[in-house]
Amino acid sequence: MTLSERARNAAPSPTLGITAKANQMKADGIDVQGFAAGEPDFDTPEHIKQAAVDALAKGFTKYTPSAGIPALKKAISDKFQHDNELTYGPNNIIVSCGGKHSLYNIFQALCNPGDEAIIPAPYWVSYPEQAKLAGAKPVIIPTTDRTGFAPTIEQIRAAVTKNTRLFILNSPSNPTGAMWPRETIDALADLAVEHDFYVVSDEIYEKLVYDGNEPVSIAALGPEIKKRTITVNGVSKTYSMTGWRIGYAAAEAEIVSAMGRLQDSMTSNPTSIAQYAALAAITGPQDFLNDWVAEFDRRRQELVMGLNAIPGISCTTPGGAFYVFPNVSGLIGKRFGDRTIGNADDFADYLLQDAQVAVVPGSGFGAPEYMRLSYATGMETIQRGIERIADAVRSLED
């Protein structure tokens, strides 16, 4: 069988792979402490689930417009105005089958072979893969925990060429939880206007922030950068609706129209019932988020403190999302049995097989000396996981 080149070159998601392996071990009766899944452990709020039940009862089970039902687009427009001080009409908004689908639409609508997409690392695993699927070249800007996982404006400026088509901005970030300094976002906006490239602002974690941090929507910094920004968001992380698969994007009408034409041919509309649930999520009560964020914050502090107490591991405190991204370079070269830890992949494999702790190695995020742990899990899991990681590190030999 001869597969297409794009299919042969598409890399599987390491986060989904680790989660699947850990779930299989659990199904086999193995007590695995899982830190891999990037989804809240809270249930979808009851009023949102009830909206889906009501939609079923009312027979809202047919095709909808490909870009989303008008009521949901209106709610998203109101959300942008209220939360981000951004004015968008219905023609500026598209609803897709998850934030990942929105991003895929953007790459397909904007990129041609030979174009370049600038992606700071560590990055969400799908960004470079989606760029390559669109024929674009990912241009990676490396960052580290020493720089707060944010590039300097000098790095960004050096990466821009005549072929730069778009720049990926993800703050708060997956996998690091880092939030960019405001001055760096301001400078990026100026560069995008100066060199006429697009900024794709992935704001899926905007509601999950700590320590008084405030997320910045780059499109709100002025009319010229707004023209060059595609803002992506969704209901998955904020409302614990990962499986409902509703994401959305806002941009200039010409870009949204192009994304809509692509969506017409790929999926047509997102699930009708899920759209009505998303409508209830965005327009309904938001007070539960305070409790969720407070609990995430409690877990964040516990996990950072526990990891930093383990020799060879150092972990910065993230400003948002629900991930920590510790540096495990201090463990490289240590041995277990006849194997040597050469990178975070080796350490993650050791943790899963010998300590029954599931983490995601940093190589898939473009950072092979790090690993990602999600604290969207119970405090008991965090405490047990830390104990097991500490015991596993103590068992290593020089």
ABEGO torsion letter per residue (X at the ends): XBBBAAAAABBBBAAAAAAAAAAAAAAAGBBBBBAABBBBABBBBAAAAAAAAAAAAAGBABBBBAAEBAAAAAAAAAAAAAAAGBBBBAAABBBBBEAAAAAAAAAAAABBBGBBBBBBOBBBAAAAAAAAAAGBBBBBBBBBAAAGGBBBAAAAAAABBAABABBBBBOBBOAAGBBBBAAAAAAAAAAAAAAGBBBBBBAAAAABBBGGBBBBBAAAAEAAAAAABBBBBEAAAAAGAAAAGBBBBBBBAAAAAAAAAAAAAAAEBBBAAAAAAAAAAAABBAAAAAAAAAAAAAAAAAAAAAAAABBGBBBBBBABEABBBBBAAAABGBBBEABBBABAAAAAAAAAAAAGBBBBBAAAAGBAABBBBBABBBAAAAAAAAAAAAAAAAABBX
